[in-house]
Amino acid sequence: MEEVKLSRIDDAFERLEYPIEAETAATELEGVTLLLADGERNLGELVGRTNSDRFESADDLETELHNVLPREAVGEPYQSEGEG
């Protein structure tokens, strides 16, 4: 299983071919664990919760993802995630 930090989410999204249906994106990202300030989430499940049926670009997908993340999962703005 792949793990990715929120700050590096674009790496996972760039591998998809756009435009992409939301259901297809969710399926392709099912095996990715998103590491957040308050734990981890399945990226595919999060993408499946977005309100869009289709994403035109990686930026579009990232914007929609931020809309479904709980505020506490993101942490404080500009907070260092630390390197470990």
N, C-alpha and C positions, 0 to 999 in steps of 0.2 A: 504494500500500500504506500502510495506517495504522500508525503506531507509537505505543505507549503504555508509559509507565513503570509498573513494578509498583505504585508508590504511587498510581497513578491507574487501576488495573485496574477499579475499580468503575464507571467511566464506560463502559467497553466492555460490562461485564456488565449494566448497567442498561438497555441497548437491547434485550435479549432479553426474550421473553415467557415468564413462568414460570407453572406448572411447564414444564420443557423437557427433552426427551430428550437424553442426553449426545451422541449421534451428531449430532443437529440442532444443538446448541450448537457442537460441534467444526466442523461445516460452516460455520456462520454466522461463526465467528471465524477461519476459515482465512486470511483476508486481513489479519490483524492481527499485527504484529511486537511482541513483548513485550521491552522493553529491561530488561536485568538487570545486576547488578554485574559479571558475568563475560562479558558479550556480549549476544546477542539470541537469541530462540527464536520459533518460530511458535506463536502462542497456540492456534490450532485443534488442532495436533498435541499440545500439552500437555493440553488439555481431553480429547482422545481417549484419553490414557493414564490418566485417573482411574479409580477403581474403581467409580464410580457409574453406573447406567444412566439416571438421571434426577436433575435438580436442581430443588428446590422453590423456591429463591430465589437472588438474586445472592450473598448471604452463603454459602449452601450451596456454590455453584460456587467461590467464592473459597477457602473452606476446603479443598475437594478439590484445587484447583490447588496450594495450598501443600504438600500432601502429595506431589506429584509433582515439585516443583522441587528440584534439587540444592541442598544447603545453601550451597555457594559462590556460587550464582547470586543469592542473596538479599542477601549482604553481611552486615556486622555489624548487630545490632539498633540501631535509632535512628541509623544512619549517614546523614549527609546525602548525598543524591544529587547535590547541586550543581545549579545552574541554568545551562543553556547554551544 
